[in-house]
Amino acid sequence: MIGYLRLPLSWIAHSDRVGIPLMRVAIAIVFLWIGALKFAPYEADSITPFVANSPFMSFFYEHPTEYKAHLTHEGELKPAERTWQTANNTYGFSDGLGTMEITIGLLTLLGVFSRRWGIVGATLSFLTPFVTLSFLITTPEAWVPALGDAQHGFPYLSGGGRLVLKDVMLLAGGLLIMADSARACLEARHFAKLQTMTASKTSIAPAE
């Protein structure tokens, strides 16, 4: 049976040569797309519970403890709530976060062409999920609320919680491309050192 599958298995076994660059591009797409959406009011509104409850981010908001009274659903337009969100610095913070995410996406994508910039982007893409995954601890809305159903609280993730949990894969992918970037940098340095040693030996070799 294995004999018939030898060719496809061999191709799959060597697909990591393509898989790692594809992982880099995939991570870049996530950061670029989600980062760009941060400039849209609905996306800025949707991250309010995560930011307002985070001990690392809540200070960016003017009134973090009041967010529950001003939440809106995606696609819903409430001018009064938009006014409150503006005064809360919801959109200012979201614009800054979006700029940072787009920067990480671009740096990660540059890793396809540049070892130095690639390792910076890979490192940032690896570290970012640690912040987002902390929302599972700090954000009550990450879990199904107790509204009568027996399934609520831990381990029953809400829609927002399920979205955050997916960053585990981003964390693993970031580690993979970070390791690949570090390996490329070390190999490049070793190759440059060998070239220097070879050139040095050639320059001091006695002439015949």
C-alpha positions, 0 to 999 in steps of 0.5 A: 500500500505504501508503495503506491503512495510513495510519490504523494507521501514524498511530496507531502514530506517535502512540502514544508519548503513551501508551507513555511513561506505560505504560513508567513503569507497567511499570518501577514494576511490576517494582520493586514486584513484585521488591522485595516478593519480596525479603522471601521467603527463597527470593528472598533465597537466590537473590541470594546469589551476586550479593551475595557476589561484588559489591565494592559489596555483599559487606560486608553479609554476615557470611560472603560467601566461604562462600556456595557451601556453603549454596546451595539451589534455588528451592522447596527447604527446608533448615532448616540452610541457612536458619539459616546464611543468617540468621546471614550477614545474607542476609535482613536485607540482602534486606529492606533491598534490597526496601524500596529497590526498592519505594520506587523503584517507588512514586516511579516510579509517582508520576511519572504524577501528579507531575513532581518525584517522577517525576524522582526515581523515574525517575533511580533506576530508570535508575541501578539497572541499572548495579549489577545489570549489573555482576554480569555482571563480578563473579559467576561464576555468571552464566556457564555453568560448565565441567562438560564441555560445550563451551559454557561461560564467555563468551558463554554466560550462565547462567539468572541471567546471562540474567536480569541481561542483561534489565536493559539494557531497564530501563536504556533504559526508565529513560532514556526516562522520566527524559528525559520527566520532565526535559522536563516539569519544564522546560516547567512552569518555562517556563510558570510564568515566562511567567505571571509575566511576563504578570502583571507586564506587566498590573500595570504597564499604564496605566489608560485 
